[in-house]
Structures are given as C-alpha cells and as structure tokens.
Amino acid sequence: MTSQTAEKRFRVRTLLLSAAILGVLAFAVVPRASAESYEACQRRVAKAEYRLHEAVEHHGWDSRQADHARHELREERERCWNEWHR
C-alpha cells in the first residue's frame, strides 16, 4: 500500500513540476516573439524610407516613382501603427 501512495505522489509532483515549467516557458517566450515582430515592422518602415530616398535621389521629388514610394511608406507606417499602436 505504501508503494502505491509513493508512486501516486511522485506522479502528482511530476505533473505539477511539468506544468510549472511549461508555464514559465510560455511567459518567457511570448514577449520575445512580440519584440521580434515589432522589430520586423520597424525594418519594413526603414526599408520603405530607404526606397523613398532612392526614388527622390534618382528621379526627383515630384516624380511618379517618389509618389509611389511615399504611398508605400505611408502604408507601412499605418500597418505598424495598427498592429502595435506605436
């Protein structure tokens, strides 16, 4: 009878320990994934800004290419704002 009780206690402790470890890992991973996504958003905005700079440099401020690049930059900034409110 004692071995069954000890085995049951062992299983319960193992289950609780496993749940605690999973909980800690879940909370540790989520903010990191969000930060990485925000960084990706910032990279997209920076890339759009670079494209605008290049379009202005090669074609002029009032060119069709610069207008398109400004439009793309606005869309990327709006997308980041809607996703992150930053």
C-alpha positions in Angstrom: 0.0 0.0 0.0 2.9 2.4 0.7 4.5 1.9 -2.7 1.2 2.8 -4.4 0.9 6.0 -2.4 4.5 6.9 -3.1 4.1 6.3 -6.8 0.9 8.4 -6.8 2.7 11.2 -5.0 5.6 11.0 -7.5 3.2 11.3 -10.4 1.4 14.3 -9.0 4.7 16.1 -8.2 6.0 15.3 -11.7 2.8 16.6 -13.3 2.9 19.8 -11.2 6.5 20.4 -12.0 5.9 19.9 -15.7 3.0 22.3 -15.7 5.1 24.9 -13.8 8.0 24.6 -16.3 5.6 24.9 -19.3 4.0 28.0 -17.7 7.4 29.7 -17.2 8.5 28.9 -20.7 5.2 30.1 -22.2 5.5 33.5 -20.5 9.2 33.8 -21.3 8.7 33.2 -25.0 5.7 35.4 -25.7 7.3 38.9 -25.1 10.3 37.9 -27.1 8.2 36.9 -30.1 6.3 40.2 -29.9 9.5 42.2 -29.8 10.8 40.4 -32.8 7.6 41.1 -34.7 7.8 44.8 -33.8 11.4 44.9 -35.0 10.3 43.3 -38.3 7.7 46.1 -38.6 10.4 48.7 -37.9 12.6 47.1 -40.6 9.8 47.3 -43.1 9.4 51.0 -42.4 13.1 51.7 -42.6 13.2 49.8 -46.0 10.3 51.9 -47.3 12.1 55.1 -46.2 15.2 54.0 -48.0 13.2 53.3 -51.1 11.7 56.8 -50.9 15.2 58.3 -50.5 16.5 56.4 -53.5 13.5 57.3 -55.7 13.9 61.0 -54.8 17.6 60.8 -55.4 17.3 59.1 -58.8 14.1 60.6 -60.2 13.4 63.8 -58.3 11.0 64.8 -55.5 7.9 65.2 -57.8 8.4 62.1 -59.8 6.0 59.2 -60.2 8.5 56.9 -58.5 8.8 59.2 -55.5 5.0 59.4 -55.2 4.7 55.6 -55.2 7.5 55.3 -52.6 5.7 57.9 -50.4 2.5 55.9 -50.7 4.3 52.7 -49.8 5.9 54.3 -46.8 2.5 55.6 -45.6 1.1 52.2 -45.9 3.9 50.6 -43.9 3.7 53.2 -41.1 -0.1 52.7 -40.9 0.3 49.0 -40.8 2.8 49.2 -37.9 0.5 51.7 -36.1 -2.5 49.4 -36.5 -0.5 46.4 -35.3 1.4 48.0 -32.4 -0.1 51.4 -31.7 3.4 52.9 -31.5 
